């Protein structure tokens, strides 16, 4: 039996990582798109698996170029891959491979926290959508009590390694971790560009900053003393875990920081119900240019307690399900 994992966005690598590693190499097909560092990260995480690249984001110059030069050609390419390899099951966190699977009568599942899957067309193409419990179970939608990032950030799968501090000449809780996403994808096409660059003026030059920038061509827009990270990074989550604060214009990494028990700030403009599960616990806050300084100063002046960090992660472990187990059980049940 062949299982196809279609990985279209960087956070999806980690979502399916532990599940893929539990399966035999000859049972798995990984398809992706040439987008930022995505292919390099997949090759780094799965050196023994073939990574099939379908589509290239260098052709993405707007909605119509994305549709006619990436999405539509990719649907045809996926169809060939599925037919050639006799794929029997498709899993994704998007929709393209699910469209093809539906047309071929192949069971397919979507694991996501994105409200856009409620579009009637998406619900029609998939066998079932798995979403966090801020959504009640209904026709074709199964809810689980956790967030998708928990599939790799649960203490069961992730334990921080202090060695990353030595490798990067860092002191625990004396630096901040910042992520700026590109606004060229559909997820962020309506978001203000370079949000982090606009609030950088409020971050004191004396504060050490580790900086993850999706579009490396825009490096000159940010403070020169920020330390630019080159992905793929061996242990990015340990770097986040030992930071004083995580700041991100992308929602996924903001949630990751909070789930690691680090006070985190989300600067993006997407209204994500998934965020509310962490906002209510006080580990994630939303901020914009007008209120950034006040919220940032509050976090940076707060005393960080390793004990509080560990207790919060254990609280989540006791309350939330194992998402990787859910993915694997879906495959095994089929």
C-alpha positions as CSV (number, residue, x, y, z in Angstrom):
1,X,0.0,0.0,0.0
2,X,1.3,3.4,-1.0
3,X,0.5,6.5,1.1
4,X,1.1,9.9,-0.4
5,X,1.9,12.8,1.8
6,X,1.6,16.1,0.0
7,X,3.6,18.8,1.8
8,X,3.0,22.3,0.5
9,X,4.2,24.5,3.3
10,X,7.1,24.4,5.7
11,X,5.1,23.8,8.9
12,X,3.5,20.7,7.3
13,X,7.0,19.0,7.3
14,X,6.9,18.8,11.1
15,X,3.2,18.0,11.2
16,X,3.7,14.7,9.3
17,X,7.4,14.1,10.3
18,X,6.9,11.5,13.1
19,X,4.1,9.7,11.2
20,X,6.3,9.3,8.1
21,X,9.2,8.0,10.1
22,X,7.0,5.3,11.6
23,X,6.2,3.9,8.1
24,X,8.4,1.8,5.9
25,X,10.2,3.8,3.2
26,X,8.6,1.9,0.4
27,X,5.1,2.7,1.8
28,X,5.6,6.5,1.5
29,X,5.6,9.0,-1.3
30,X,6.4,12.6,-0.5
31,X,5.3,15.3,-2.9
32,X,6.1,19.0,-2.5
33,X,6.6,22.3,-4.3
34,X,9.8,24.3,-4.8
35,X,9.1,27.1,-2.4
36,X,11.6,28.9,-0.2
37,X,13.7,26.3,1.8
38,X,10.9,23.7,1.7
39,X,12.7,21.2,-0.5
40,X,16.0,21.5,1.4
41,X,14.2,21.0,4.7
42,X,12.5,17.9,3.4
43,X,15.7,16.4,2.1
44,X,17.3,17.1,5.4
45,X,14.5,15.5,7.4
46,X,14.0,12.5,5.1
47,X,17.3,11.7,3.5
48,X,16.2,8.1,2.7
49,X,13.0,9.1,1.0
50,X,12.5,10.3,-2.5
51,X,11.1,13.9,-2.6
52,X,9.0,14.5,-5.7
53,X,9.0,18.3,-6.5
54,X,5.9,19.4,-8.4
55,X,5.7,23.1,-9.2
56,X,8.0,26.1,-8.6
57,X,7.1,29.3,-6.7
58,X,9.5,31.3,-8.9
59,X,6.6,31.6,-11.2
60,X,4.4,33.1,-8.5
61,X,3.9,36.7,-9.5
62,X,0.3,37.0,-8.4
63,X,-3.0,35.1,-8.3
64,X,-3.3,34.2,-12.0
65,X,0.3,33.1,-12.4
66,X,0.0,31.0,-9.3
67,X,-3.2,29.4,-10.7
68,X,-2.1,28.8,-14.2
69,X,1.7,28.2,-13.8
70,X,1.7,26.4,-10.4
71,X,-1.6,25.0,-9.2
72,X,-3.2,23.6,-12.4
73,X,0.0,22.1,-13.8
74,X,0.6,20.6,-10.3
75,X,-2.8,18.9,-10.3
76,X,-2.0,17.1,-13.5
77,X,1.5,16.1,-12.2
78,X,-0.1,14.8,-9.0
79,X,-2.5,12.7,-11.1
80,X,0.4,11.1,-12.9
81,X,2.3,10.3,-9.7
82,X,-0.8,8.8,-8.0
83,X,-1.6,6.7,-11.0
84,X,2.0,5.6,-11.6
85,X,2.6,4.5,-8.0
86,X,-0.8,3.1,-7.4
87,X,-1.4,5.3,-4.4
88,X,-4.2,4.0,-2.1
89,X,-4.3,6.8,0.5
90,X,-3.6,10.6,0.4
91,X,-2.8,12.8,3.4
92,X,-2.3,16.6,3.3
93,X,-2.8,19.8,5.1
94,X,-3.9,21.6,2.0
95,X,-6.2,20.6,-0.8
96,X,-4.5,20.0,-4.2
97,X,-3.7,16.3,-3.8
98,X,-7.1,15.8,-2.3
99,X,-8.8,17.1,-5.4
100,X,-6.9,14.6,-7.5
101,X,-7.6,11.8,-5.1
102,X,-11.3,12.5,-5.0
103,X,-11.5,12.4,-8.8
104,X,-9.7,9.0,-8.7
105,X,-11.9,7.7,-6.0
106,X,-9.0,7.4,-3.5
107,X,-9.6,8.0,0.3
108,X,-7.9,11.2,1.4
109,X,-7.6,13.1,4.6
110,X,-6.8,16.7,5.5
111,X,-5.2,17.7,8.9
112,X,-5.4,21.4,9.4
113,X,-6.5,24.3,11.6
114,X,-7.4,26.6,8.7
115,X,-11.0,27.7,8.4
116,X,-10.8,27.9,4.6
117,X,-11.4,24.1,4.5
118,X,-15.0,24.9,5.3
119,X,-15.4,25.9,1.7
120,X,-18.1,23.5,0.3
121,X,-15.8,22.5,-2.5
122,X,-13.0,21.4,-0.1
123,X,-15.4,19.5,2.0
124,X,-16.7,17.7,-1.1
125,X,-13.2,16.6,-2.3
126,X,-12.0,15.1,1.0
127,X,-13.0,11.9,2.8
128,X,-12.6,13.6,6.2
129,X,-11.1,16.8,7.6
130,X,-9.4,16.7,11.0
131,X,-9.5,20.0,12.9
132,X,-8.7,21.1,16.5
133,X,-11.6,21.1,19.0
134,X,-12.5,24.8,18.5
135,X,-14.7,23.2,15.8
136,X,-17.4,20.8,16.8
137,X,-17.5,17.5,14.9
138,X,-19.9,17.5,12.0
139,X,-20.4,15.9,8.6
140,X,-16.9,15.1,7.2
141,X,-15.2,17.0,10.0
142,X,-13.7,15.2,13.0
143,X,-12.3,17.4,15.9
144,X,-9.4,16.6,18.2
145,X,-8.3,18.4,21.3
146,X,-4.9,19.7,20.4
147,X,-3.2,21.9,17.8
148,X,-1.5,20.3,14.8
149,X,2.0,21.6,16.0
150,X,1.6,19.3,19.0
151,X,2.4,16.4,16.7
152,X,6.1,17.3,17.0
153,X,6.3,19.7,20.0
154,X,4.8,17.4,22.6
155,X,7.3,16.4,25.3
156,X,6.9,12.9,23.9
157,X,8.7,14.0,20.7
158,X,10.7,17.1,21.6
159,X,13.2,17.6,24.4
160,X,15.3,20.8,24.2
161,X,19.1,20.4,23.8
162,X,21.3,23.0,25.6
163,X,24.1,22.2,23.1
164,X,22.5,24.7,20.7
165,X,23.4,27.5,23.1
166,X,27.1,26.6,22.9
167,X,27.0,26.2,19.2
168,X,25.6,29.7,18.7
169,X,27.3,31.4,21.7
170,X,24.0,32.1,23.4
171,X,22.9,32.4,27.0
172,X,19.6,30.9,28.1
173,X,16.8,33.4,28.2
174,X,19.0,36.3,27.1
175,X,18.0,36.5,23.5
176,X,14.8,36.7,21.5
177,X,13.8,34.7,18.4
178,X,12.1,36.5,15.5
179,X,10.5,35.1,12.3
180,X,9.4,37.1,9.3
181,X,7.3,35.3,6.7
182,X,6.9,36.1,3.0
183,X,3.6,37.5,1.9
184,X,3.8,35.9,-1.5
185,X,1.8,32.9,-0.5
186,X,-2.0,32.7,-0.5
187,X,-2.0,32.4,3.3
188,X,-0.4,35.9,3.7
189,X,-1.2,37.6,0.4
190,X,-3.5,40.2,2.2
191,X,-1.0,40.8,5.0
192,X,1.1,43.9,5.4
193,X,4.6,43.2,4.1
194,X,7.6,43.2,6.4
195,X,5.7,43.7,9.6
196,X,8.7,42.9,11.8
197,X,10.8,45.5,10.0
198,X,8.3,48.1,10.9
199,X,8.4,47.3,14.7
200,X,12.2,46.7,14.8
201,X,12.7,50.3,16.0
202,X,11.1,49.3,19.3
203,X,13.6,46.5,20.0
204,X,16.6,47.7,21.9
205,X,20.0,47.3,20.1
206,X,21.4,45.7,23.2
207,X,19.0,42.7,22.9
208,X,20.5,39.8,21.0
209,X,18.2,38.7,18.2
210,X,18.1,35.4,16.3
211,X,16.4,36.1,13.0
212,X,14.6,33.7,10.6
213,X,13.7,35.5,7.4
214,X,11.8,33.7,4.7
215,X,12.7,36.1,1.9
216,X,16.5,36.4,2.3
217,X,16.6,39.1,-0.4
218,X,15.1,41.6,2.0
219,X,17.8,41.3,4.6
220,X,18.8,45.0,4.3
221,X,15.4,46.1,5.7
222,X,16.2,44.7,9.1
223,X,18.8,45.7,11.8
224,X,22.3,44.7,10.8
225,X,23.1,43.3,14.3
226,X,20.4,40.7,14.1
227,X,21.8,37.2,13.6
228,X,20.3,35.8,10.4
229,X,19.7,32.1,10.5
230,X,20.2,29.9,7.4
231,X,17.6,27.2,7.1
232,X,17.4,24.3,7.4
233,X,18.5,24.6,11.0
234,X,19.4,21.5,12.9
235,X,17.5,22.2,16.1
236,X,15.4,25.3,15.6
237,X,12.9,24.5,18.3
238,X,15.6,24.3,21.0
239,X,16.7,27.7,19.9
240,X,13.1,28.9,20.4
241,X,12.7,27.0,23.7
242,X,15.7,28.7,25.3
243,X,14.8,32.2,24.0
244,X,13.3,34.9,26.2
245,X,10.5,35.7,23.7
246,X,9.3,34.5,20.2
247,X,8.0,37.1,17.8
248,X,6.6,36.0,14.4
249,X,4.6,37.5,11.6
250,X,3.5,34.0,10.7
251,X,0.9,32.3,12.9
252,X,2.4,28.8,12.9
253,X,5.7,29.8,14.5
254,X,4.0,32.1,17.0
255,X,1.9,29.1,18.2
256,X,5.1,26.9,18.2
257,X,6.7,29.4,20.6
258,X,3.7,29.3,22.9
259,X,3.5,25.5,22.9
260,X,7.2,25.5,23.9
261,X,6.2,27.5,27.0
262,X,7.8,30.7,25.7
263,X,5.9,34.0,25.8
264,X,5.2,34.6,22.1
265,X,3.9,37.5,20.0
266,X,1.9,37.1,16.8
267,X,2.2,40.2,14.5
268,X,0.2,38.8,11.6
269,X,-3.3,39.8,10.4
270,X,-4.9,36.4,10.2
271,X,-7.7,35.7,12.6
272,X,-6.9,32.1,13.6
273,X,-9.2,30.4,16.2
274,X,-6.3,28.0,16.8
275,X,-4.4,30.9,18.4
276,X,-7.2,31.5,20.9
277,X,-6.4,28.1,22.6
278,X,-3.0,29.6,23.5
279,X,-4.0,33.2,24.0
280,X,-6.4,32.3,26.8
281,X,-3.5,30.7,28.7
282,X,-1.4,33.9,28.3
283,X,1.5,32.4,26.4
284,X,0.5,33.9,23.1
285,X,-0.5,37.6,22.5
286,X,-1.5,39.4,19.3
287,X,0.2,42.7,18.6
288,X,0.4,45.4,15.9
289,X,2.6,48.4,15.3
290,X,0.5,50.6,17.7
291,X,0.7,48.3,20.7
292,X,3.8,46.3,20.0
293,X,6.1,48.3,22.3
294,X,3.9,48.1,25.3
295,X,3.3,44.4,25.0
296,X,7.0,43.6,24.1
297,X,8.3,45.6,27.0
298,X,6.0,43.7,29.4
299,X,7.2,40.3,28.1
300,X,10.9,41.3,28.0
301,X,10.8,42.6,31.6
302,X,9.0,39.5,32.9
303,X,11.0,37.0,34.9
304,X,11.2,33.7,33.0
305,X,10.8,30.6,35.1
306,X,12.0,27.3,33.7
307,X,9.6,25.6,36.1
308,X,6.6,27.6,34.7
309,X,7.7,26.6,31.2
310,X,7.9,22.9,32.0
311,X,4.7,22.9,34.0
312,X,2.8,24.5,31.1
313,X,4.1,21.9,28.6
314,X,3.1,19.1,30.9
315,X,-0.3,20.7,31.4
316,X,-0.8,20.6,27.6
317,X,0.5,17.0,27.4
318,X,-2.1,15.9,30.0
319,X,-5.0,17.7,28.3
320,X,-4.2,17.3,24.6
321,X,-4.1,14.2,22.4
322,X,-1.1,12.9,20.5
323,X,-1.7,14.2,17.0
324,X,1.0,11.9,15.4
325,X,-0.9,8.9,16.9
326,X,-4.1,10.2,15.4
327,X,-2.5,10.4,11.9
328,X,-1.0,6.9,12.2
329,X,-4.3,5.5,13.5
330,X,-6.0,7.0,10.4
331,X,-3.6,5.2,8.1
332,X,-3.7,1.9,10.0
333,X,-7.5,2.0,10.2
334,X,-7.7,2.3,6.5
